[in-house]
């Protein structure tokens, strides 16, 4: 299982409406807080949904 930490840059399977696929992890726990690196939009996802949505980790 992948271990993610605050500051990691990840790529999601689906494209955000702004066209971006890269996100910065801002919070890890029961929920994940992600910030889109293209438009700056911040979202909160349940841990299970976030782990399903993340395709790959680009850098830590």
MDTraj code that builds the backbone (N, CA, C; nanometers):
import mdtraj as md
import numpy as np

residues = "UNK UNK UNK UNK UNK UNK UNK UNK UNK UNK UNK UNK UNK UNK UNK UNK UNK UNK UNK UNK UNK UNK UNK UNK UNK UNK UNK UNK UNK UNK UNK UNK UNK UNK UNK UNK UNK UNK UNK UNK UNK UNK UNK UNK UNK UNK UNK UNK UNK UNK UNK UNK UNK UNK UNK UNK UNK UNK UNK UNK".split()
xyz = np.array([
    [0.0841, -0.1189, 0.0000],
    [0.0000, 0.0000, 0.0000],
    [0.0883, 0.1249, 0.0000],
    [0.0477, 0.2219, -0.0784],
    [0.1249, 0.3466, -0.0867],
    [0.1040, 0.4296, 0.0389],
    [0.2121, 0.4882, 0.0855],
    [0.2058, 0.5806, 0.1973],
    [0.2283, 0.7209, 0.1425],
    [0.1304, 0.8055, 0.1573],
    [0.1406, 0.9430, 0.1105],
    [0.1619, 1.0341, 0.2297],
    [0.2321, 1.1453, 0.2058],
    [0.2536, 1.2416, 0.3135],
    [0.2308, 1.3826, 0.2600],
    [0.2181, 1.4751, 0.3505],
    [0.1939, 1.6148, 0.3140],
    [0.3081, 1.6646, 0.2263],
    [0.2731, 1.7317, 0.1172],
    [0.3725, 1.7861, 0.0259],
    [0.3949, 1.7006, -0.0972],
    [0.3465, 1.5745, -0.0960],
    [0.3615, 1.4883, -0.2137],
    [0.2808, 1.5443, -0.3305],
    [0.3330, 1.5280, -0.4514],
    [0.2630, 1.5659, -0.5742],
    [0.2134, 1.4363, -0.6379],
    [0.0825, 1.4304, -0.6644],
    [0.0231, 1.3092, -0.7208],
    [-0.0545, 1.3425, -0.8482],
    [-0.0750, 1.2389, -0.9299],
    [-0.1543, 1.2527, -1.0516],
    [-0.2795, 1.1682, -1.0344],
    [-0.3947, 1.2257, -1.0712],
    [-0.5211, 1.1542, -1.0580],
    [-0.5609, 1.0884, -1.1896],
    [-0.6508, 0.9911, -1.1793],
    [-0.7001, 0.9207, -1.2976],
    [-0.7875, 1.0121, -1.3832],
    [-0.8736, 1.0905, -1.3181],
    [-0.9639, 1.1803, -1.3904],
    [-0.9046, 1.3212, -1.3965],
    [-0.9415, 1.3924, -1.5003],
    [-0.8960, 1.5304, -1.5192],
    [-0.9912, 1.6249, -1.4462],
    [-0.9368, 1.7221, -1.3761],
    [-1.0153, 1.8267, -1.3106],
    [-1.0770, 1.9147, -1.4192],
    [-1.1923, 1.9766, -1.3953],
    [-1.2546, 2.0625, -1.4976],
    [-1.1632, 2.1723, -1.5537],
    [-1.0621, 2.2135, -1.4781],
    [-0.9702, 2.3168, -1.5270],
    [-0.8688, 2.2591, -1.6259],
    [-0.8626, 2.1261, -1.6354],
    [-0.7690, 2.0613, -1.7266],
    [-0.6477, 2.0012, -1.6581],
    [-0.6346, 2.0221, -1.5286],
    [-0.5182, 1.9719, -1.4550],
    [-0.5382, 1.8316, -1.4008],
    [-0.4288, 1.7580, -1.3894],
    [-0.4322, 1.6240, -1.3307],
    [-0.3361, 1.6113, -1.2134],
    [-0.2588, 1.7156, -1.1853],
    [-0.1604, 1.7090, -1.0778],
    [-0.2119, 1.7831, -0.9544],
    [-0.1920, 1.7200, -0.8394],
    [-0.2413, 1.7722, -0.7130],
    [-0.1322, 1.7640, -0.6065],
    [-0.1356, 1.8577, -0.5132],
    [-0.0467, 1.8536, -0.3973],
    [-0.1281, 1.8068, -0.2773],
    [-0.0741, 1.7124, -0.2013],
    [-0.1422, 1.6649, -0.0812],
    [-0.1151, 1.7643, 0.0311],
    [-0.2230, 1.8165, 0.0892],
    [-0.2111, 1.9152, 0.1961],
    [-0.2437, 1.8567, 0.3332],
    [-0.3165, 1.7440, 0.3343],
    [-0.3529, 1.6796, 0.4609],
    [-0.3731, 1.5315, 0.4350],
    [-0.3240, 1.4492, 0.5269],
    [-0.3409, 1.3043, 0.5186],
    [-0.3960, 1.2568, 0.6523],
    [-0.4957, 1.1730, 0.6458],
    [-0.5572, 1.1179, 0.7664],
    [-0.6790, 1.0396, 0.7247],
    [-0.7881, 1.0571, 0.7972],
    [-0.9143, 0.9945, 0.7587],
    [-0.9600, 1.0549, 0.6265],
    [-0.9334, 1.1834, 0.6083],
    [-0.9618, 1.2542, 0.4832],
    [-0.8312, 1.2996, 0.4203],
    [-0.8330, 1.3151, 0.2883],
    [-0.7208, 1.3733, 0.2165],
    [-0.7629, 1.5120, 0.1712],
    [-0.6744, 1.6100, 0.1871],
    [-0.6985, 1.7446, 0.1367],
    [-0.6017, 1.7639, 0.0213],
    [-0.6552, 1.7911, -0.0969],
    [-0.5745, 1.8048, -0.2177],
    [-0.5922, 1.9430, -0.2780],
    [-0.4815, 1.9982, -0.3314],
    [-0.4867, 2.1279, -0.3998],
    [-0.4432, 2.1087, -0.5434],
    [-0.5285, 2.1503, -0.6373],
    [-0.4971, 2.1407, -0.7798],
    [-0.3816, 2.2356, -0.8113],
    [-0.2794, 2.1857, -0.8770],
    [-0.1630, 2.2688, -0.9084],
    [-0.1865, 2.3562, -1.0315],
    [-0.2958, 2.3323, -1.1040],
    [-0.3262, 2.4147, -1.2216],
    [-0.4059, 2.5385, -1.1826],
    [-0.5138, 2.5195, -1.1039],
    [-0.6008, 2.6330, -1.0723],
    [-0.6016, 2.6706, -0.9241],
    [-0.5468, 2.5850, -0.8372],
    [-0.5414, 2.6156, -0.6946],
    [-0.6638, 2.5730, -0.6157],
    [-0.7613, 2.5087, -0.6803],
    [-0.8830, 2.4633, -0.6127],
    [-0.8475, 2.3571, -0.5079],
    [-0.9109, 2.3640, -0.3914],
    [-0.8840, 2.2696, -0.2831],
    [-1.0055, 2.1809, -0.2633],
    [-0.9816, 2.0498, -0.2524],
    [-1.0894, 1.9549, -0.2276],
    [-1.0538, 1.8658, -0.1096],
    [-1.1568, 1.8123, -0.0460],
    [-1.1405, 1.7135, 0.0607],
    [-1.2063, 1.5848, 0.0132],
    [-1.1349, 1.4738, 0.0237],
    [-1.1877, 1.3437, -0.0141],
    [-1.1684, 1.2458, 0.0998],
    [-1.2640, 1.1532, 0.1137],
    [-1.2463, 1.0453, 0.2094],
    [-1.1245, 0.9647, 0.1669],
    [-1.0562, 0.9048, 0.2621],
    [-0.9320, 0.8322, 0.2342],
    [-0.9491, 0.7275, 0.1238],
    [-1.0548, 0.6456, 0.1310],
    [-1.0755, 0.5410, 0.0308],
    [-1.0943, 0.5987, -0.1086],
    [-1.1736, 0.7063, -0.1200],
    [-1.1958, 0.7693, -0.2506],
    [-1.0674, 0.8315, -0.3040],
    [-0.9902, 0.8921, -0.2162],
    [-0.8645, 0.9542, -0.2585],
    [-0.7669, 0.8486, -0.3098],
    [-0.7566, 0.7363, -0.2392],
    [-0.6633, 0.6314, -0.2809],
    [-0.7055, 0.5711, -0.4149],
    [-0.8361, 0.5639, -0.4414],
    [-0.8846, 0.5151, -0.5706],
    [-0.8581, 0.6168, -0.6809],
    [-0.8696, 0.7457, -0.6479],
    [-0.8552, 0.8519, -0.7482],
    [-0.7098, 0.8747, -0.7888],
    [-0.6144, 0.8479, -0.6986],
    [-0.4742, 0.8741, -0.7267],
    [-0.4168, 0.7653, -0.8163],
    [-0.3588, 0.8088, -0.9294],
    [-0.3001, 0.7149, -1.0239],
    [-0.1548, 0.6862, -0.9895],
    [-0.0785, 0.7923, -0.9658],
    [0.0646, 0.7750, -0.9388],
    [0.1177, 0.8940, -0.8581],
    [0.2275, 0.8694, -0.7888],
    [0.2954, 0.9741, -0.7154],
    [0.4101, 1.0260, -0.8020],
    [0.4125, 1.1565, -0.8269],
    [0.5148, 1.2136, -0.9155],
    [0.6424, 1.2471, -0.8408],
    [0.6305, 1.3126, -0.7263],
    [0.7497, 1.3414, -0.6457],
    [0.7088, 1.3660, -0.5017],
    [0.8046, 1.3483, -0.4127],
    [0.7762, 1.3655, -0.2711],
    [0.8488, 1.4849, -0.2147],
])
top = md.Topology()
chain = top.add_chain()
for i, resn in enumerate(residues, 1):
    res = top.add_residue(resn, chain, resSeq=i)
    for name in ("N", "CA", "C"):
        top.add_atom(name, md.element.get_by_symbol(name[0]), res)
traj = md.Trajectory(xyz[None], top)
